[in-house]
């Protein structure tokens, strides 16, 4: 079946630095990728939607200059957390839809970001 | 805007007990409905989904869900749970294929052997 590889799975960074998270569709072309943030014991909150070759659409309240999303190819989307602060510590999950099956959503394993 | 409400935050059951997890959504139009499971340390996996047709949907691992339009509900059921069903369960909706899923807060299921 469809597989989405997300890495790193865990990252610890210092406050003020930037962190890049990658999300790759391994065996399908992902026309659309979604980035979520999950707080402990809470839901997955949609951060942004990215379509290959175009700018990401951010949800209200999500700082686009802080959470940079790039979807340069049909198999790769990246989320860069710039100038990270402790409050950015969270679990980030990507999801992708296959251009041949827009009803199917494949999720990455998530990235646990800790900013110290 | 769509929203999803899962009433049970944490459910504790013994093996062989029956399970029902509640999910209600808020949206005025046609929706697609999903249930996902997340085992510890793993990615979200689709249990089942409903787009149209028979409101009783059967999924993997013996799970099923019933769409009741009048109640805006899509409850997940399993007649007899196993210890291996211990996981986090998420209900999700979208209004159109290919658009973002909106998730409920999730329900933690703990099954004791």
Interface residues (C-beta under 8 A of the other chain):
Chain A: X4 X6 X31 X32 X34 X36 X41 X42 X43 X44 X46 X49 X93 X95 X97 X102 X103 X104 X105 X107 X108 X109 X110
Chain B: X4 X9 X32 X34 X36 X41 X42 X43 X44 X45 X46 X49 X51 X90 X97 X98 X99 X100 X101 X102 X103 X104 X105 X106
